[in-house]
Amino acid sequence: MTLTNVIARLAIVTMLALFVMACEDNHAEEAGETIDEVVTDAGDKVEDLCEDVKDKADAKDKDC
Protein backbone atom coordinates (compact mmCIF):
# COMPACT_ATOMS: atom_id res chain seq x y z
CA MET A 1 0.00 0.00 0.00
CA THR A 2 1.46 3.31 -1.06
CA LEU A 3 1.44 6.49 0.98
CA THR A 4 -0.92 8.10 -1.53
CA ASN A 5 -3.32 5.18 -1.20
CA VAL A 6 -3.28 5.43 2.59
CA ILE A 7 -3.89 9.18 2.51
CA ALA A 8 -6.79 8.73 0.07
CA ARG A 9 -8.37 6.07 2.29
CA LEU A 10 -7.96 8.23 5.38
CA ALA A 11 -9.56 11.17 3.57
CA ILE A 12 -12.55 8.99 2.67
CA VAL A 13 -12.89 7.79 6.26
CA THR A 14 -12.74 11.37 7.49
CA MET A 15 -15.43 12.49 5.04
CA LEU A 16 -17.65 9.57 6.04
CA ALA A 17 -17.20 10.42 9.71
CA LEU A 18 -18.18 14.02 9.02
CA PHE A 19 -21.23 12.88 7.08
CA VAL A 20 -22.37 10.56 9.86
CA MET A 21 -21.91 13.25 12.47
CA ALA A 22 -23.89 15.75 10.38
CA CYS A 23 -26.80 13.32 10.21
CA GLU A 24 -27.09 12.87 13.96
CA ASP A 25 -28.87 15.04 16.53
CA ASN A 26 -26.55 18.05 16.15
CA HIS A 27 -24.31 17.18 19.05
CA ALA A 28 -21.62 19.61 17.99
CA GLU A 29 -19.24 18.84 20.83
CA GLU A 30 -19.43 15.09 20.27
CA ALA A 31 -19.01 15.58 16.55
CA GLY A 32 -15.96 17.77 17.11
CA GLU A 33 -14.39 15.21 19.42
CA THR A 34 -15.04 12.40 16.96
CA ILE A 35 -13.57 14.41 14.10
CA ASP A 36 -10.54 15.22 16.24
CA GLU A 37 -10.03 11.53 17.03
CA VAL A 38 -10.37 10.53 13.37
CA VAL A 39 -7.90 13.17 12.22
CA THR A 40 -5.44 12.29 15.00
CA ASP A 41 -5.67 8.57 14.19
CA ALA A 42 -5.19 9.30 10.49
CA GLY A 43 -2.13 11.43 11.20
CA ASP A 44 -0.67 8.72 13.44
CA LYS A 45 -1.18 6.09 10.73
CA VAL A 46 0.45 8.26 8.08
CA GLU A 47 3.40 8.94 10.38
CA ASP A 48 3.76 5.24 11.18
CA LEU A 49 3.69 4.40 7.47
CA CYS A 50 6.28 7.08 6.76
CA GLU A 51 8.56 5.69 9.45
CA ASP A 52 8.15 2.15 8.08
CA VAL A 53 9.03 3.31 4.56
CA LYS A 54 12.09 5.18 5.78
CA ASP A 55 13.20 2.15 7.84
CA LYS A 56 12.88 -0.16 4.83
CA ALA A 57 14.69 2.34 2.62
CA ASP A 58 17.42 2.66 5.26
CA ALA A 59 17.11 6.43 5.12
CA LYS A 60 19.48 8.50 7.22
CA ASP A 61 16.76 10.99 8.17
CA LYS A 62 14.09 8.90 9.91
CA ASP A 63 12.04 11.87 11.10
CA CYS A 64 8.62 12.17 9.43
N, C-alpha and C positions, 0 to 999 in steps of 0.2 A: 504494500500500500504506500503510495507516494504521499508526500507532504501536502501537495495540492488536493489530492483525493480526501485526505483527512480533514483539511480545512473546509472543503466543500460539504462534507458530511456534517461537520460541526455547525456550519452555517444553517444547514437544513434543520438540524435538531433545534437550534436556537429559534428559528422562525416558527417551527411547530410549537415550541413552548410558549412563545409570545401569542400565537393564535389561540392556544388552549386557554391561556390566562385571560385573554380578551373576551372569551365566551363565558366565563364564569361570572359570579355575582359581584363583579367590580371590587374585589378585595385588593385594592391598589398596593397595600403594604406587602401582602402575601405574594402578589404577582412580582413586585420588585425584588423580593428576597429570592424567589424561584429563578428569576432572570439572572440575578447576581450569581447564584449557585451554578447555573448552566454555563454562564460565561466563564466563571472561575474554573470549572471542570474542563471546559474546552481549552482554555489557556494552558492548564496543567498538562493535558494530553498532548497538545502541540509541542510544549516544551520537552516533555518526555520523549516524544518522537524525534525531535531535533537532537537531543542528547544521544539517543540510540544511533542515529545516522552518523553523527560525528564520531562516536566510539567505533563504529564499524569501518568508517573511513580513516580511522587513526589520525584525526585532525589534531593539530597542536592546540588550537583554540577550542576548548570544549564548552565555552560559555554560550548559551543560547539567548 
